[in-house]
Amino acid sequence: MLPNWYNDYKNFIDQSIEKYLVDYFKDEKNNWLDIIKEASIYSVKWWKRIRSILALEYYLIFSKKDFSEIKYDDDIIKFCISLEFLHSYSLVHDDLPCMDNDDFRRWELTTWKKYSENIAVLVWDLFNSLAFEVLSDIKNIWNYSILIKYFWEAVWLKWMLWWQVLDLYYEKNPEKLTLENLIEVHNKKTWALIEVSVLGWVLIAEVDKNFVKNKESNNIKKYLDFWKKIWLAFQVKDDLLDIEWTKKETWKSVWWENKWFVYFMWVENTKKYLNILILDSLEIISNLKSEKLNFLVNYIWNRKK
């Protein structure tokens, strides 16, 4: 059972995303664009919103604001919408037949399977563009160029694209994959949105500029390390879920042969590795004394889907 605050955050972000898309298409009467609108809303609505909920909670902690003060057009919500568009962009892309060729996510048909491959490609293009369009509406930020720079790098060569290249390479050359390579692949896969998530709430929350002079500062390194560990834990947990649970329980396709952490470490050692990542994550955020952040970490640890 998810707590009320989590559902409040998630519902607010869900409604903000749908409102943005409905408003975006409201003056368009073309039937073809109606299909894109429908497919876009469909493609972005299934996710847990953990990235944006984490960003929102960090923002509330450091800005010393209460959730009741947050409005639809606040900069932090625009940032969360951008994150979710970028996240959905990557998933629609990954599911395509030319990539992972997945039929299901969250026990629902993937975008290309439901609407056709050409519609999925157009939705993927749209999300990529909209992520930056929403960012351009953010007004109160003390270093806008940093945020745009890292959003851009998240999409292109340094992270998302590079991860996909590595993923495809090891899929075709599994004998060359080591545990160290696997961790690197997952880090690159998740690092894109991790970095912009952390930098975003820091810049928008208007914390003391001495808190972060650049992304190499000790303060930022600490929180980047937290996100890095927690998202690696998320991937490790995915592997365990696919081994121990059925497709009906996990809401997604289950592919035993691709469960790489379990392949390298076996089930018990994979569980131990997951526990280490979770406990390290809890230690990093212990000084914040946030029950909500602690819940999110434990939710990733104990989730069943």
LOPABA-751776 format. One record per residue: x, y, z of N, C-alpha, C in turn; chain. Coordinates in nm, 3 decimals. Layout:
REC     n.X     n.Y     n.Z    ca.X    ca.Y    ca.Z     c.X     c.Y     c.Z chain
REC       X       Y       Z       X       Y       Z       X       Y       Z     A
...
% end
This chain:
REC     n.X     n.Y     n.Z    ca.X    ca.Y    ca.Z     c.X     c.Y     c.Z chain
REC   0.084  -0.119   0.000   0.000   0.000   0.000   0.088   0.125   0.000     A
REC   0.071   0.210  -0.101   0.149   0.332  -0.110   0.089   0.438  -0.017     A
REC   0.174   0.517   0.050   0.121   0.618   0.141   0.050   0.730   0.067     A
REC  -0.033   0.804   0.138  -0.111   0.911   0.076  -0.023   1.016   0.011     A
REC   0.088   1.051   0.077   0.172   1.158   0.021   0.228   1.117  -0.114     A
REC   0.266   0.987  -0.127   0.320   0.940  -0.255   0.213   0.952  -0.364     A
REC   0.092   0.908  -0.333  -0.017   0.917  -0.431  -0.048   1.063  -0.464     A
REC  -0.039   1.152  -0.364  -0.063   1.294  -0.389   0.041   1.349  -0.486     A
REC   0.168   1.319  -0.462   0.275   1.365  -0.551   0.253   1.309  -0.692     A
REC   0.232   1.178  -0.698   0.219   1.112  -0.828   0.098   1.164  -0.904     A
REC  -0.015   1.176  -0.837  -0.136   1.223  -0.905  -0.118   1.366  -0.956     A
REC  -0.050   1.449  -0.877  -0.027   1.587  -0.920   0.061   1.590  -1.045     A
REC   0.166   1.509  -1.045   0.255   1.502  -1.162   0.182   1.443  -1.281     A
REC   0.105   1.336  -1.259   0.026   1.276  -1.367  -0.068   1.379  -1.431     A
REC  -0.142   1.449  -1.346  -0.238   1.547  -1.396  -0.168   1.662  -1.467     A
REC  -0.052   1.701  -1.417   0.023   1.810  -1.480   0.071   1.770  -1.619     A
REC   0.116   1.646  -1.633   0.162   1.597  -1.764   0.046   1.591  -1.862     A
REC  -0.066   1.532  -1.819  -0.180   1.521  -1.910  -0.234   1.658  -1.947     A
REC  -0.241   1.749  -1.850  -0.288   1.884  -1.878  -0.198   1.952  -1.981     A
REC  -0.068   1.933  -1.965   0.026   1.994  -2.059  -0.001   1.941  -2.201     A
REC  -0.016   1.810  -2.216  -0.037   1.751  -2.349  -0.172   1.792  -2.407     A
REC  -0.277   1.794  -2.325  -0.409   1.834  -2.373  -0.404   1.980  -2.421     A
REC  -0.341   2.067  -2.342  -0.328   2.207  -2.381  -0.245   2.222  -2.507     A
REC  -0.142   2.140  -2.518  -0.051   2.148  -2.632  -0.124   2.119  -2.764     A
REC  -0.218   2.026  -2.759  -0.288   1.984  -2.881  -0.426   2.049  -2.897     A
REC  -0.467   2.137  -2.806  -0.606   2.180  -2.801  -0.653   2.254  -2.926     A
REC  -0.565   2.322  -2.995  -0.605   2.399  -3.114  -0.586   2.322  -3.244     A
REC  -0.543   2.196  -3.232  -0.520   2.115  -3.352  -0.643   2.032  -3.384     A
REC  -0.690   2.040  -3.509  -0.811   1.969  -3.549  -0.783   1.852  -3.643     A
REC  -0.658   1.833  -3.679  -0.620   1.729  -3.773  -0.633   1.591  -3.708     A
REC  -0.701   1.498  -3.776  -0.723   1.365  -3.719  -0.593   1.291  -3.691     A
REC  -0.494   1.315  -3.778  -0.365   1.249  -3.759  -0.300   1.295  -3.628     A
REC  -0.313   1.425  -3.600  -0.259   1.475  -3.474  -0.337   1.424  -3.354     A
REC  -0.465   1.393  -3.372  -0.542   1.332  -3.264  -0.483   1.197  -3.225     A
REC  -0.435   1.124  -3.325  -0.373   0.994  -3.298  -0.243   1.012  -3.220     A
REC  -0.164   1.112  -3.261  -0.039   1.140  -3.191  -0.066   1.183  -3.047     A
REC  -0.169   1.267  -3.030  -0.208   1.310  -2.895  -0.246   1.190  -2.809     A
REC  -0.332   1.105  -2.862  -0.376   0.987  -2.788  -0.257   0.896  -2.754     A
REC  -0.172   0.873  -2.852  -0.056   0.785  -2.831   0.042   0.847  -2.732     A
REC   0.055   0.978  -2.733   0.146   1.045  -2.641   0.097   1.033  -2.497     A
REC  -0.032   1.060  -2.476  -0.089   1.048  -2.341  -0.079   0.903  -2.293     A
REC  -0.105   0.810  -2.382  -0.093   0.668  -2.349   0.049   0.632  -2.308     A
REC   0.146   0.684  -2.384   0.286   0.645  -2.365   0.348   0.698  -2.237     A
REC   0.293   0.805  -2.183   0.356   0.869  -2.069   0.284   0.841  -1.938     A
REC   0.174   0.764  -1.942   0.089   0.756  -1.823   0.115   0.638  -1.730     A
REC   0.201   0.544  -1.767   0.210   0.421  -1.690   0.314   0.424  -1.579     A
REC   0.400   0.522  -1.576   0.522   0.510  -1.496   0.501   0.545  -1.349     A
REC   0.592   0.496  -1.266   0.582   0.516  -1.121   0.613   0.660  -1.080     A
REC   0.682   0.735  -1.167   0.722   0.875  -1.140   0.826   0.885  -1.029     A
REC   0.902   0.779  -1.006   0.997   0.783  -0.895   1.102   0.892  -0.915     A
REC   1.152   0.910  -1.037   1.252   1.015  -1.062   1.197   1.153  -1.027     A
REC   1.078   1.183  -1.081   1.023   1.316  -1.057   0.975   1.334  -0.913     A
REC   0.928   1.226  -0.850   0.888   1.235  -0.709   1.011   1.259  -0.621     A
REC   1.121   1.192  -0.652   1.245   1.217  -0.579   1.290   1.361  -0.598     A
REC   1.287   1.409  -0.722   1.328   1.547  -0.749   1.239   1.646  -0.675     A
REC   1.108   1.619  -0.676   1.014   1.708  -0.608   1.038   1.709  -0.457     A
REC   1.061   1.592  -0.399   1.084   1.585  -0.254   1.214   1.654  -0.215     A
REC   1.319   1.633  -0.292   1.444   1.706  -0.265   1.422   1.856  -0.275     A
REC   1.348   1.898  -0.376   1.319   2.041  -0.393   1.246   2.096  -0.270     A
REC   1.146   2.023  -0.221   1.071   2.069  -0.104   1.160   2.077   0.020     A
REC   1.250   1.980   0.034   1.340   1.980   0.149   1.431   2.103   0.147     A
REC   1.493   2.128   0.032   1.595   2.232   0.025   1.537   2.372   0.004     A
REC   1.416   2.380  -0.052   1.353   2.511  -0.066   1.272   2.547   0.058     A
REC   1.255   2.447   0.147   1.177   2.465   0.270   1.031   2.503   0.240     A
REC   0.977   2.445   0.133   0.837   2.468   0.099   0.755   2.345   0.133     A
REC   0.625   2.364   0.141   0.532   2.255   0.164   0.465   2.217   0.032     A
REC   0.432   2.090   0.019   0.370   2.044  -0.105   0.242   2.121  -0.136     A
REC   0.170   2.163  -0.034   0.044   2.236  -0.054   0.066   2.370  -0.127     A
REC   0.189   2.419  -0.128   0.220   2.545  -0.195   0.247   2.527  -0.344     A
REC   0.265   2.404  -0.389   0.305   2.378  -0.528   0.187   2.395  -0.622     A
REC   0.211   2.464  -0.733   0.109   2.488  -0.835   0.152   2.425  -0.969     A
REC   0.054   2.409  -1.056   0.079   2.343  -1.185   0.188   2.412  -1.264     A
REC   0.194   2.546  -1.261   0.290   2.617  -1.345   0.419   2.653  -1.270     A
REC   0.442   2.592  -1.153   0.568   2.615  -1.083   0.684   2.554  -1.161     A
REC   0.800   2.613  -1.145   0.917   2.567  -1.219   0.952   2.422  -1.188     A
REC   0.937   2.380  -1.062   0.973   2.243  -1.028   0.881   2.144  -1.098     A
REC   0.754   2.180  -1.117   0.662   2.090  -1.187   0.696   2.086  -1.336     A
REC   0.733   2.198  -1.392   0.778   2.198  -1.531   0.901   2.107  -1.546     A
REC   0.989   2.116  -1.448   1.107   2.031  -1.451   1.069   1.883  -1.443     A
REC   0.974   1.850  -1.355   0.928   1.711  -1.343   0.864   1.662  -1.473     A
REC   0.786   1.748  -1.538   0.725   1.711  -1.666   0.834   1.683  -1.769     A
REC   0.937   1.767  -1.771   1.048   1.747  -1.865   1.116   1.613  -1.840     A
REC   1.139   1.582  -1.711   1.201   1.454  -1.677   1.118   1.337  -1.727     A
REC   0.986   1.345  -1.707   0.899   1.234  -1.748   0.890   1.223  -1.900     A
REC   0.894   1.335  -1.971   0.898   1.328  -2.116   1.026   1.262  -2.164     A
REC   1.138   1.298  -2.101   1.266   1.239  -2.141   1.269   1.091  -2.107     A
REC   1.214   1.055  -1.991   1.206   0.915  -1.952   1.119   0.836  -2.051     A
REC   1.002   0.889  -2.083   0.911   0.821  -2.176   0.973   0.811  -2.315     A
REC   1.043   0.916  -2.353   1.115   0.915  -2.481   1.207   0.794  -2.489     A
REC   1.283   0.770  -2.382   1.379   0.660  -2.383   1.310   0.524  -2.387     A
REC   1.194   0.511  -2.320   1.124   0.383  -2.315   1.055   0.351  -2.448     A
REC   0.990   0.450  -2.507   0.928   0.429  -2.638   1.034   0.387  -2.738     A
REC   1.149   0.449  -2.731   1.263   0.418  -2.818   1.312   0.275  -2.795     A
REC   1.331   0.238  -2.667   1.385   0.106  -2.634   1.294  -0.007  -2.677     A
REC   1.162   0.016  -2.674   1.066  -0.089  -2.704   1.052  -0.119  -2.853     A
REC   1.102  -0.031  -2.939   1.083  -0.047  -3.084   1.138  -0.181  -3.133     A
REC   1.079  -0.236  -3.240   1.126  -0.365  -3.293   1.274  -0.366  -3.329     A
REC   1.326  -0.253  -3.373   1.467  -0.247  -3.410   1.559  -0.238  -3.289     A
REC   1.502  -0.221  -3.168   1.582  -0.215  -3.047   1.553  -0.340  -2.962     A
REC   1.471  -0.327  -2.856   1.445  -0.442  -2.768   1.327  -0.527  -2.813     A
REC   1.246  -0.471  -2.903   1.131  -0.544  -2.959   1.039  -0.596  -2.849     A
REC   1.001  -0.508  -2.757   0.913  -0.546  -2.646   0.767  -0.520  -2.680     A
REC   0.682  -0.612  -2.640   0.538  -0.600  -2.664   0.463  -0.538  -2.547     A
REC   0.518  -0.550  -2.424   0.445  -0.507  -2.305   0.531  -0.423  -2.212     A
REC   0.466  -0.324  -2.149   0.519  -0.252  -2.034   0.402  -0.230  -1.940     A
REC   0.427  -0.256  -1.810   0.321  -0.239  -1.710   0.193  -0.315  -1.748     A
REC   0.213  -0.431  -1.808   0.101  -0.517  -1.847   0.009  -0.449  -1.949     A
REC   0.063  -0.354  -2.023  -0.008  -0.290  -2.132   0.078  -0.299  -2.257     A
REC   0.015  -0.294  -2.373   0.090  -0.297  -2.498   0.184  -0.177  -2.505     A
REC   0.304  -0.200  -2.556   0.396  -0.088  -2.578   0.340   0.001  -2.689     A
REC   0.396   0.120  -2.700   0.341   0.219  -2.793   0.341   0.168  -2.937     A
REC   0.452   0.111  -2.981   0.458   0.065  -3.121   0.363  -0.051  -3.145     A
REC   0.343  -0.136  -3.043   0.255  -0.252  -3.058   0.109  -0.208  -3.066     A
REC   0.073  -0.103  -2.993  -0.065  -0.057  -2.990  -0.098   0.036  -3.107     A
REC  -0.003   0.123  -3.143  -0.034   0.228  -3.240   0.042   0.215  -3.373     A
REC   0.134   0.126  -3.383   0.219   0.102  -3.500   0.357   0.162  -3.478     A
REC   0.452   0.110  -3.552   0.590   0.153  -3.534   0.610   0.298  -3.576     A
REC   0.544   0.341  -3.684   0.567   0.479  -3.730   0.509   0.580  -3.631     A
REC   0.394   0.549  -3.568   0.339   0.638  -3.466   0.433   0.645  -3.346     A
REC   0.488   0.529  -3.307   0.580   0.526  -3.192   0.703   0.613  -3.218     A
REC   0.755   0.609  -3.340   0.872   0.691  -3.373   0.836   0.839  -3.363     A
REC   0.717   0.877  -3.408   0.674   1.016  -3.400   0.653   1.060  -3.255     A
REC   0.597   0.972  -3.173   0.580   1.003  -3.030   0.717   1.019  -2.965     A
REC   0.808   0.932  -2.998   0.945   0.939  -2.946   1.007   1.074  -2.983     A
REC   0.994   1.115  -3.109   1.046   1.246  -3.152   0.979   1.359  -3.074     A
REC   0.847   1.348  -3.056   0.773   1.453  -2.986   0.822   1.469  -2.843     A
REC   0.837   1.359  -2.771   0.881   1.367  -2.632   1.021   1.430  -2.620     A
REC   1.107   1.395  -2.712   1.241   1.454  -2.711   1.233   1.606  -2.723     A
REC   1.150   1.654  -2.816   1.136   1.798  -2.836   1.064   1.865  -2.720     A
REC   0.956   1.802  -2.673   0.877   1.862  -2.566   0.957   1.874  -2.436     A
REC   1.047   1.780  -2.409   1.128   1.789  -2.288   1.202   1.922  -2.282     A
REC   1.254   1.965  -2.396   1.328   2.092  -2.401   1.233   2.212  -2.408     A
REC   1.118   2.194  -2.472   1.022   2.304  -2.478   0.970   2.339  -2.339     A
REC   0.940   2.237  -2.258   0.894   2.263  -2.122   1.006   2.328  -2.040     A
REC   1.127   2.280  -2.056   1.240   2.340  -1.986   1.253   2.488  -2.017     A
REC   1.225   2.524  -2.143   1.242   2.664  -2.185   1.144   2.757  -2.113     A
REC   1.038   2.701  -2.052   0.940   2.782  -1.979   0.980   2.806  -1.834     A
REC   1.087   2.738  -1.788   1.132   2.759  -1.650   1.191   2.899  -1.637     A
REC   1.145   2.973  -1.538   1.180   3.116  -1.530   1.281   3.146  -1.419     A
REC   1.262   3.088  -1.302   1.345   3.125  -1.187   1.453   3.020  -1.164     A
REC   1.568   3.043  -1.222   1.679   2.949  -1.211   1.808   3.028  -1.223     A
REC   1.904   2.998  -1.136   2.022   3.083  -1.135   2.129   3.044  -1.236     A
REC   2.117   2.927  -1.297   2.210   2.893  -1.406   2.139   2.804  -1.505     A
REC   2.061   2.868  -1.591   1.979   2.795  -1.687   2.063   2.716  -1.786     A
REC   2.177   2.771  -1.826   2.259   2.706  -1.929   2.312   2.571  -1.881     A
REC   2.341   2.557  -1.750   2.387   2.428  -1.698   2.280   2.322  -1.715     A
REC   2.155   2.359  -1.682   2.046   2.263  -1.690   2.024   2.217  -1.834     A
REC   2.020   2.310  -1.929   2.001   2.275  -2.069   2.116   2.188  -2.119     A
REC   2.238   2.224  -2.079   2.356   2.149  -2.123   2.347   2.003  -2.081     A
REC   2.310   1.979  -1.955   2.307   1.841  -1.908   2.183   1.766  -1.957     A
REC   2.074   1.834  -1.981   1.961   1.769  -2.046   2.001   1.723  -2.185     A
REC   2.070   1.809  -2.256   2.113   1.775  -2.393   2.209   1.657  -2.392     A
REC   2.306   1.661  -2.302   2.401   1.551  -2.294   2.333   1.421  -2.251     A
REC   2.227   1.432  -2.171   2.154   1.314  -2.128   2.097   1.238  -2.247     A
REC   2.052   1.313  -2.347   1.989   1.249  -2.463   2.093   1.193  -2.558     A
REC   2.201   1.265  -2.579   2.290   1.229  -2.689   2.413   1.151  -2.644     A
REC   2.522   1.171  -2.710   2.632   1.075  -2.706   2.680   1.035  -2.567     A
REC   2.685   1.130  -2.473   2.750   1.095  -2.347   2.674   0.989  -2.268     A
REC   2.539   0.983  -2.284   2.468   0.892  -2.196   2.367   0.803  -2.267     A
REC   2.248   0.849  -2.295   2.144   0.758  -2.344   2.185   0.686  -2.472     A
REC   2.233   0.760  -2.569   2.272   0.699  -2.696   2.388   0.604  -2.676     A
REC   2.484   0.644  -2.596   2.600   0.559  -2.569   2.558   0.431  -2.499     A
REC   2.465   0.443  -2.405   2.417   0.321  -2.339   2.352   0.227  -2.438     A
REC   2.269   0.280  -2.528   2.201   0.194  -2.624   2.300   0.124  -2.716     A
REC   2.406   0.196  -2.754   2.511   0.135  -2.836   2.573   0.018  -2.761     A
REC   2.609   0.040  -2.634   2.669  -0.067  -2.554   2.573  -0.184  -2.535     A
REC   2.447  -0.151  -2.508   2.348  -0.256  -2.486   2.334  -0.347  -2.608     A
REC   2.325  -0.285  -2.725   2.313  -0.363  -2.849   2.439  -0.443  -2.876     A
REC   2.555  -0.382  -2.846   2.682  -0.452  -2.868   2.690  -0.579  -2.784     A
REC   2.657  -0.569  -2.655   2.667  -0.686  -2.568   2.557  -0.787  -2.596     A
REC   2.446  -0.742  -2.648   2.341  -0.836  -2.688   2.390  -0.925  -2.801     A
REC   2.469  -0.866  -2.891   2.523  -0.943  -3.004   2.653  -1.016  -2.968     A
REC   2.719  -0.970  -2.861   2.846  -1.029  -2.820   2.843  -1.061  -2.670     A
REC   2.752  -1.148  -2.627   2.736  -1.172  -2.483   2.861  -1.229  -2.417     A
REC   2.944  -1.298  -2.493   3.065  -1.357  -2.436   3.165  -1.250  -2.390     A
REC   3.148  -1.127  -2.438   3.239  -1.019  -2.399   3.190  -0.939  -2.279     A
REC   3.071  -0.973  -2.233   3.014  -0.900  -2.120   3.069  -0.954  -1.989     A
REC   3.119  -0.865  -1.904   3.162  -0.899  -1.769   3.071  -0.828  -1.669     A
REC   3.082  -0.865  -1.543   3.003  -0.798  -1.440   3.037  -0.650  -1.435     A
REC   3.165  -0.616  -1.449   3.207  -0.476  -1.449   3.146  -0.401  -1.566     A
REC   3.146  -0.463  -1.685   3.083  -0.400  -1.802   2.934  -0.380  -1.779     A
REC   2.871  -0.481  -1.718   2.727  -0.473  -1.694   2.693  -0.355  -1.603     A
REC   2.770  -0.338  -1.496   2.746  -0.225  -1.406   2.766  -0.094  -1.480     A
REC   2.868  -0.088  -1.567   2.893   0.033  -1.646   2.774   0.063  -1.737     A
REC   2.722  -0.040  -1.804   2.608  -0.021  -1.894   2.488   0.034  -1.818     A
REC   2.458  -0.025  -1.703   2.343   0.022  -1.625   2.366   0.162  -1.571     A
REC   2.490   0.191  -1.530   2.519   0.326  -1.484   2.499   0.428  -1.594     A
REC   2.542   0.396  -1.714   2.523   0.489  -1.825   2.375   0.500  -1.859     A
REC   2.304   0.389  -1.850   2.161   0.391  -1.882   2.085   0.483  -1.788     A
REC   2.116   0.474  -1.659   2.041   0.551  -1.560   2.104   0.687  -1.532     A
REC   2.234   0.702  -1.561   2.306   0.823  -1.522   2.253   0.947  -1.590     A
REC   2.201   0.933  -1.711   2.151   1.049  -1.785   2.047   1.125  -1.705     A
REC   1.942   1.058  -1.663   1.836   1.126  -1.589   1.873   1.150  -1.444     A
REC   1.967   1.073  -1.391   2.013   1.097  -1.255   2.078   1.234  -1.245     A
REC   2.171   1.262  -1.336   2.245   1.386  -1.329   2.154   1.507  -1.345     A
REC   2.067   1.504  -1.444   1.979   1.620  -1.463   1.877   1.631  -1.351     A
REC   1.835   1.517  -1.294   1.741   1.522  -1.182   1.802   1.595  -1.063     A
REC   1.926   1.561  -1.031   1.993   1.624  -0.917   2.021   1.771  -0.945     A
REC   2.081   1.799  -1.059   2.115   1.938  -1.090   1.990   2.024  -1.102     A
REC   1.882   1.966  -1.152   1.759   2.043  -1.169   1.703   2.095  -1.039     A
REC   1.684   2.006  -0.940   1.624   2.055  -0.815   1.717   2.149  -0.741     A
REC   1.850   2.129  -0.756   1.944   2.220  -0.693   1.930   2.361  -0.751     A
REC   1.925   2.369  -0.885   1.919   2.499  -0.951   1.786   2.568  -0.930     A
REC   1.677   2.491  -0.931   1.544   2.550  -0.919   1.510   2.583  -0.775     A
REC   1.561   2.506  -0.680   1.531   2.531  -0.538   1.601   2.656  -0.487     A
REC   1.690   2.712  -0.567   1.763   2.835  -0.530   1.836   2.817  -0.397     A
REC   1.902   2.701  -0.384   1.986   2.682  -0.266   2.107   2.773  -0.278     A
REC   2.177   2.788  -0.167   2.296   2.872  -0.165   2.390   2.832  -0.278     A
REC   2.436   2.928  -0.356   2.523   2.898  -0.471   2.653   2.832  -0.427     A
REC   2.692   2.850  -0.301   2.811   2.782  -0.252   2.788   2.632  -0.237     A
REC   2.659   2.593  -0.233   2.625   2.451  -0.223   2.675   2.376  -0.345     A
REC   2.667   2.439  -0.461   2.711   2.375  -0.584   2.773   2.478  -0.677     A
REC   2.905   2.480  -0.680   2.973   2.567  -0.776   2.983   2.497  -0.911     A
REC   2.989   2.368  -0.910   2.986   2.286  -1.032   2.950   2.144  -0.991     A
REC   2.934   2.058  -1.087   2.885   1.924  -1.055   2.992   1.837  -0.987     A
REC   3.114   1.891  -0.973   3.219   1.819  -0.904   3.226   1.853  -0.755     A
REC   3.142   1.946  -0.710   3.146   1.985  -0.569   3.107   1.866  -0.481     A
REC   3.158   1.865  -0.359   3.132   1.751  -0.270   2.984   1.732  -0.241     A
REC   2.910   1.843  -0.228   2.766   1.832  -0.201   2.695   1.759  -0.315     A
REC   2.726   1.800  -0.438   2.659   1.738  -0.552   2.706   1.595  -0.571     A
REC   2.833   1.569  -0.552   2.883   1.432  -0.566   2.809   1.337  -0.473     A
REC   2.780   1.385  -0.351   2.711   1.300  -0.254   2.573   1.260  -0.304     A
REC   2.499   1.357  -0.357   2.363   1.325  -0.401   2.362   1.254  -0.536     A
REC   2.462   1.282  -0.619   2.475   1.203  -0.742   2.506   1.058  -0.707     A
REC   2.587   1.037  -0.605   2.620   0.901  -0.563   2.497   0.829  -0.511     A
REC   2.412   0.903  -0.438   2.287   0.843  -0.390   2.201   0.796  -0.508     A
REC   2.180   0.886  -0.604   2.095   0.849  -0.717   2.157   0.736  -0.798     A
REC   2.287   0.737  -0.812   2.356   0.632  -0.887   2.333   0.496  -0.821     A
REC   2.347   0.490  -0.689   2.329   0.365  -0.617   2.183   0.320  -0.621     A
REC   2.091   0.415  -0.604   1.951   0.374  -0.595   1.898   0.326  -0.730     A
REC   1.948   0.385  -0.839   1.901   0.337  -0.969   1.969   0.210  -1.013     A
REC   2.091   0.188  -0.967   2.152   0.058  -0.991   2.077  -0.049  -0.912     A
REC   2.037  -0.013  -0.789   1.955  -0.104  -0.709   1.823  -0.135  -0.781     A
REC   1.765  -0.035  -0.844   1.641  -0.054  -0.919   1.661  -0.160  -1.029     A
REC   1.773  -0.152  -1.100   1.801  -0.247  -1.208   1.826  -0.387  -1.152     A
REC   1.901  -0.395  -1.043   1.927  -0.525  -0.981   1.796  -0.588  -0.936     A
REC   1.708  -0.506  -0.876   1.578  -0.557  -0.831   1.497  -0.606  -0.950     A
REC   1.504  -0.536  -1.062   1.434  -0.581  -1.183   1.477  -0.722  -1.222     A
REC   1.607  -0.748  -1.218   1.657  -0.881  -1.253   1.599  -0.987  -1.160     A
REC   1.597  -0.956  -1.031   1.544  -1.052  -0.935   1.395  -1.073  -0.954     A
REC   1.322  -0.967  -0.983   1.178  -0.980  -1.005   1.149  -1.070  -1.124     A
REC   1.227  -1.053  -1.229   1.202  -1.131  -1.350   1.234  -1.279  -1.331     A
REC   1.321  -1.309  -1.237   1.351  -1.448  -1.206   1.246  -1.508  -1.112     A
REC   1.204  -1.430  -1.014   1.123  -1.485  -0.906   0.974  -1.463  -0.921     A
REC   0.934  -1.376  -1.015   0.793  -1.344  -1.031   0.749  -1.368  -1.174     A
REC   0.618  -1.377  -1.194   0.564  -1.401  -1.327   0.532  -1.269  -1.397     A
REC   0.503  -1.277  -1.526   0.467  -1.158  -1.601   0.343  -1.092  -1.544     A
REC   0.247  -1.171  -1.497   0.124  -1.114  -1.440   0.156  -1.031  -1.317     A
REC   0.253  -1.078  -1.238   0.287  -1.008  -1.113   0.373  -0.884  -1.138     A
REC   0.463  -0.888  -1.237   0.553  -0.776  -1.260   0.500  -0.675  -1.361     A
REC   0.393  -0.710  -1.434   0.331  -0.620  -1.534   0.420  -0.598  -1.656     A
REC   0.512  -0.686  -1.684   0.597  -0.665  -1.801   0.642  -0.800  -1.855     A
REC   0.706  -0.796  -1.973   0.761  -0.918  -2.029   0.873  -0.969  -1.940     A
REC   0.883  -1.101  -1.928   0.987  -1.161  -1.845   1.078  -1.244  -1.934     A
REC   1.206  -1.210  -1.936   1.302  -1.279  -2.022   1.413  -1.336  -1.935     A
REC   1.405  -1.462  -1.904   1.500  -1.526  -1.814   1.644  -1.513  -1.864     A
REC   1.664  -1.530  -1.993   1.800  -1.536  -2.044   1.874  -1.404  -2.037     A
REC   1.803  -1.295  -2.015   1.867  -1.163  -2.011   1.889  -1.111  -1.870     A
REC   1.867  -1.192  -1.771   1.880  -1.145  -1.633   2.026  -1.155  -1.592     A
REC   2.101  -1.053  -1.633   2.246  -1.059  -1.629   2.306  -1.056  -1.490     A
REC   2.253  -0.976  -1.398   2.310  -0.975  -1.263   2.300  -1.113  -1.201     A
REC   2.185  -1.176  -1.217   2.166  -1.310  -1.162   2.258  -1.409  -1.233     A
REC   2.280  -1.389  -1.362   2.369  -1.478  -1.439   2.510  -1.473  -1.382     A
REC   2.559  -1.353  -1.351   2.696  -1.337  -1.303   2.710  -1.370  -1.155     A
REC   2.607  -1.340  -1.076   2.623  -1.345  -0.931   2.538  -1.453  -0.863     A
REC   2.449  -1.516  -0.936   2.350  -1.606  -0.882   2.255  -1.529  -0.790     A
REC   2.145  -1.593  -0.754   2.036  -1.523  -0.688   2.077  -1.468  -0.551     A
REC   2.137  -1.551  -0.468   2.167  -1.507  -0.331   2.268  -1.393  -0.328     A
REC   2.372  -1.400  -0.410   2.471  -1.292  -0.415   2.412  -1.165  -0.476     A
REC   2.318  -1.182  -0.569   2.251  -1.064  -0.626   2.168  -0.995  -0.518     A
REC   2.102  -1.073  -0.435   2.024  -1.016  -0.325   2.116  -0.943  -0.226     A
REC   2.232  -1.000  -0.198   2.328  -0.935  -0.108   2.377  -0.803  -0.167     A
REC   2.403  -0.804  -0.297   2.449  -0.682  -0.365   2.341  -0.574  -0.359     A
REC   2.216  -0.615  -0.381   2.103  -0.522  -0.370   2.097  -0.462  -0.230     A
REC   2.113  -0.545  -0.128   2.107  -0.497   0.009   2.216  -0.394   0.037     A
REC   2.336  -0.417  -0.015   2.447  -0.323   0.005   2.414  -0.188  -0.058     A
REC   2.363  -0.191  -0.181   2.327  -0.066  -0.251   2.220   0.011  -0.174     A
REC   2.121  -0.061  -0.123   2.012   0.005  -0.050   2.062   0.065   0.080     A
REC   2.140  -0.011   0.155   2.191   0.039   0.284   2.285   0.158   0.264     A
REC   2.366   0.154   0.159   2.452   0.269   0.127   2.367   0.391   0.094     A
REC   2.260   0.372   0.019   2.171   0.483  -0.017   2.107   0.544   0.106     A
REC   2.061   0.460   0.197   1.999   0.510   0.321   2.099   0.586   0.406     A
REC   2.224   0.542   0.406   2.327   0.610   0.482   2.353   0.750   0.427     A
REC   2.356   0.764   0.294   2.385   0.893   0.232   2.279   0.997   0.269     A
REC   2.153   0.955   0.276   2.045   1.052   0.302   2.006   1.060   0.449     A
REC   2.079   0.990   0.534   2.040   0.983   0.675   2.038   1.121   0.741     A
REC   2.129   1.211   0.698   2.134   1.344   0.761   2.014   1.430   0.727     A
REC   1.942   1.396   0.619   1.824   1.474   0.580   1.703   1.442   0.667     A
REC   1.705   1.326   0.732   1.597   1.284   0.822   1.460   1.296   0.754     A
REC   1.453   1.244   0.632   1.330   1.251   0.554   1.264   1.113   0.548     A
REC   1.148   1.102   0.612   1.075   0.975   0.607   1.033   0.941   0.465     A
REC   1.007   1.044   0.385   0.961   1.021   0.248   1.073   0.964   0.161     A
REC   1.193   1.020   0.174   1.306   0.965   0.098   1.337   0.824   0.145     A
REC   1.332   0.801   0.275   1.356   0.666   0.327   1.252   0.568   0.273     A
REC   1.127   0.613   0.266   1.023   0.527   0.211   1.053   0.490   0.066     A
REC   1.093   0.589  -0.014   1.119   0.563  -0.156   1.231   0.462  -0.175     A
REC   1.335   0.473  -0.094   1.445   0.377  -0.102   1.395   0.237  -0.067     A
REC   1.320   0.228   0.041   1.268   0.097   0.083   1.164   0.043  -0.014     A
REC   1.092   0.132  -0.077   0.995   0.090  -0.179   1.067   0.023  -0.296     A
REC   1.177   0.081  -0.341   1.256   0.020  -0.448   1.310  -0.115  -0.404     A
REC   1.349  -0.123  -0.279   1.405  -0.247  -0.221   1.302  -0.358  -0.219     A
REC   1.179  -0.326  -0.182   1.078  -0.429  -0.153   0.969  -0.441  -0.258     A
REC   0.979  -0.364  -0.365   0.870  -0.364  -0.464   0.853  -0.504  -0.527     A
REC   0.731  -0.527  -0.577   0.699  -0.655  -0.641   0.672  -0.639  -0.789     A
REC   0.683  -0.515  -0.841   0.659  -0.493  -0.983   0.725  -0.365  -1.025     A
% end
